[in-house]
Amino acid sequence: MGNLNFTLTNEPGADPMEIISLKEMGLYLKVIPGHLQKEIYPSDHIIFIAKFFAKTMKGGLNKDASKETHFQLLNSHSEKRRFWDNDLFKSAIDYYCREHLHRPCNELAMVMKGQLFKWDEDQYFD
């Protein structure tokens, strides 16, 4: 995907938010604070969920002990949407996890049209 320059902006307010953006491609993802994360989102929201699994004593991953970070696509009706693909979303989320959480995510999921999907490398955004 090349060298992408994502930026992280902190928006002040009652519930301060972090926004990951790639302005030249018109991409904006909101990092949803933990206390605002939901099990079910409205069907018109597109949510990405990064999962982080705890490590076992033997160095493996314990999928029963996990934490999540949720990201909401803010401008899903943008005219620049035609430039977006799964690699762009994955790169934005990897950027945030690596640079700001200091750990890679172990699994990625997506909520689209009210349905939860495990991230599939062959999946396309529509």
C-alpha positions as CSV (number, residue, x, y, z in Angstrom):
1,M,0.0,0.0,0.0
2,G,3.0,2.2,0.1
3,N,4.0,4.7,2.8
4,L,0.9,6.2,4.3
5,N,1.0,9.1,6.7
6,F,-1.8,8.7,9.1
7,T,-2.4,11.3,11.7
8,L,-4.0,11.1,15.1
9,T,-6.0,14.0,16.3
10,N,-7.4,14.4,19.9
11,E,-10.8,16.1,19.8
12,P,-11.7,17.8,23.2
13,G,-15.1,17.6,24.7
14,A,-17.2,15.8,27.4
15,D,-16.1,12.5,25.8
16,P,-12.7,13.3,24.3
17,M,-12.1,11.4,21.0
18,E,-9.2,10.3,19.0
19,I,-9.5,10.5,15.2
20,I,-7.2,8.6,12.9
21,S,-7.1,10.3,9.5
22,L,-5.6,10.1,6.1
23,K,-6.8,13.4,4.8
24,E,-5.5,13.0,1.2
25,M,-7.8,9.9,0.9
26,G,-10.6,11.4,2.9
27,L,-10.5,8.6,5.5
28,Y,-11.5,9.3,9.1
29,L,-11.8,6.7,11.8
30,K,-13.0,7.5,15.4
31,V,-11.5,5.5,18.2
32,I,-14.4,4.7,20.4
33,P,-13.5,5.0,24.1
34,G,-14.0,1.8,26.1
35,H,-17.0,3.1,28.1
36,L,-18.8,3.9,24.9
37,Q,-18.2,0.6,23.1
38,K,-21.3,-1.4,22.4
39,E,-22.2,-5.0,21.7
40,I,-24.7,-3.9,19.0
41,Y,-24.3,-0.8,16.8
42,P,-26.9,0.9,14.5
43,S,-27.0,-0.7,11.1
44,D,-25.8,2.5,9.4
45,H,-22.5,2.4,11.4
46,I,-19.4,0.7,10.1
47,I,-17.3,-0.4,13.0
48,F,-13.9,-2.1,13.1
49,I,-12.9,-4.1,16.2
50,A,-9.3,-4.9,17.0
51,K,-8.9,-7.7,19.4
52,F,-5.9,-8.3,21.7
53,F,-5.4,-11.7,23.3
54,A,-3.6,-12.3,26.5
55,K,-0.5,-14.5,26.4
56,T,-0.4,-17.8,28.1
57,M,2.4,-19.0,30.3
58,K,3.7,-21.1,27.4
59,G,3.8,-18.0,25.1
60,G,0.6,-18.8,23.1
61,L,-2.5,-16.7,22.9
62,N,-5.5,-17.1,25.2
63,K,-8.5,-16.2,23.1
64,D,-10.8,-16.4,26.2
65,A,-8.9,-13.4,27.7
66,S,-9.1,-10.5,25.3
67,K,-9.4,-6.8,25.2
68,E,-10.9,-4.8,22.3
69,T,-10.6,-1.4,20.7
70,H,-13.5,-0.2,18.5
71,F,-13.1,2.2,15.5
72,Q,-16.0,3.9,13.7
73,L,-15.8,4.9,10.1
74,L,-17.0,8.6,10.2
75,N,-17.5,9.4,6.5
76,S,-18.8,6.2,4.9
77,H,-20.7,8.3,2.3
78,S,-17.7,10.2,1.1
79,E,-17.1,10.6,-2.6
80,K,-13.5,9.5,-1.9
81,R,-14.8,6.1,-0.8
82,R,-13.9,4.7,-4.2
83,F,-10.2,5.0,-3.2
84,W,-10.6,2.8,-0.1
85,D,-10.0,-0.9,0.3
86,N,-9.4,-3.4,3.1
87,D,-5.7,-2.7,3.1
88,L,-6.3,1.0,3.9
89,F,-8.5,0.1,6.9
90,K,-6.1,-2.5,8.1
91,S,-3.2,-0.1,7.7
92,A,-5.0,2.6,9.7
93,I,-5.9,0.3,12.5
94,D,-2.4,-1.3,12.5
95,Y,-1.0,2.3,12.7
96,Y,-3.1,3.1,15.8
97,C,-2.4,-0.2,17.6
98,R,1.4,-0.1,16.9
99,E,2.0,3.6,17.5
100,H,-0.4,4.4,20.3
101,L,-1.2,1.1,22.0
102,H,2.3,-0.3,21.4
103,R,1.1,-3.7,20.5
104,P,-0.2,-5.4,17.3
105,C,-3.8,-6.5,17.2
106,N,-4.3,-10.3,17.1
107,E,-7.6,-10.4,15.3
108,L,-9.7,-7.9,13.4
109,A,-13.5,-7.9,13.0
110,M,-16.0,-5.6,11.3
111,V,-19.6,-4.6,12.0
112,M,-21.4,-3.6,8.8
113,K,-25.2,-3.4,8.3
114,G,-25.6,-4.5,11.9
115,Q,-23.8,-7.8,11.4
116,L,-20.4,-8.8,12.9
117,F,-17.9,-10.4,10.5
118,K,-14.5,-11.8,11.3
119,W,-12.0,-10.0,9.2
120,D,-11.3,-11.9,6.0
121,E,-8.3,-11.0,3.8
122,D,-10.5,-11.5,0.7
123,Q,-13.3,-9.4,2.1
124,Y,-14.2,-6.2,0.2
125,F,-15.7,-3.0,1.4
126,D,-19.0,-2.2,-0.3
